[in-house]
Amino acid sequence: MINVGVPREHRGAAHGVLVYLTGEMDAREAALACQWLGLRYAIPCHHDDPTLPEIVRFRERLSEARQLDPTASEPVILSPGETFMLHPNT
């Protein structure tokens, strides 16, 4: 899991948090972090919509990296409620 993107709607206001302060990375930063960490799979988190521009750019950056290097991180983009299962030897 890697922090990239933010939710489309800020839900913190209902709990008294009026400003959305975040330490999330943009697509470029997150793709670099995946490379530096040597991740096999990269799942962006802290978003509520896989079609958000930053999530789309993240997938594109990792997909481009995999074209040059098949061992680069594979993007796994999940919608809220979806799961990703790792099986032995994968």
N, C-alpha and C positions, 0 to 999 in steps of 0.2 A: 504494500500500500504506500502510495506516495501522495503528499499534499499538493494538489494542483486544482485550481479553480475554486470558485465559491458558489454557494447556492444562488439560484435566480432570485429567490425571495429571502429577505433577511427575517428569520423567525425569532430572533432574539428580542425584538422590540416588545413582544408579549411578556417577556420576563424582565423588562426594565433595561435592557441593553440597547441603547438607541443608535449607536454607531457600530458598524461591522468592522472591527479591527482584525486583521488576519496576518498570518505569517506564511500564507500559501505561496507557492512558486508559480510563475507563469509557465507556459508550455516549454519554452526554451530552457529555463532553469531546471525544470523537472526532468526533461530529457537528458540534460547533462548529469544530473544527480543519478539517474538510472545507469548511465554509462559508468560513472565513477564507482558506483556501488556494485556494478557487475550483476544487476538483477536479471533473472531469467524471464520473469513476468513482471509487468508494471501495471498496477491497478490504481488509477487516480481516485482520490477520495475527497470528501468535503464538497461534493457537488450534488445537485438534485436532478440533473438533466444531462444525459450524455451528448446532447446536441448543442450544449453551450460552446461558444466559439473557442474558449481556451482548451476545453476538452478535445474538441475536433482538431485543433492545432497540435496538441500533445500526441494524439493518435497518428497524425500525419508525420510528425517529426520522428517518432519511433519507427513507423513503417518505412520511411525513407532510410533510416539508419540500418534497418534489417535488409534492405535491398543491397546495401554496400557490405554488410557484415551479417550473415545469417545467425550469428551468436548474440547479436544485440538484443536488448530487452524487447519482449513481445508485449504489445499493448493489450490489456484486457479491460475493456470499457463496460462497466455494469450500470444498469438502471437501478434505482432504489428497489430493494427487495430481491434482486437477482443474486445468485450465488455462483461461485467459481470453485470447482473441486480439483484438487491435485490428486493424481493417482500415483501409486508407487512407480518408480522408474520414469517419471516425466519431468 
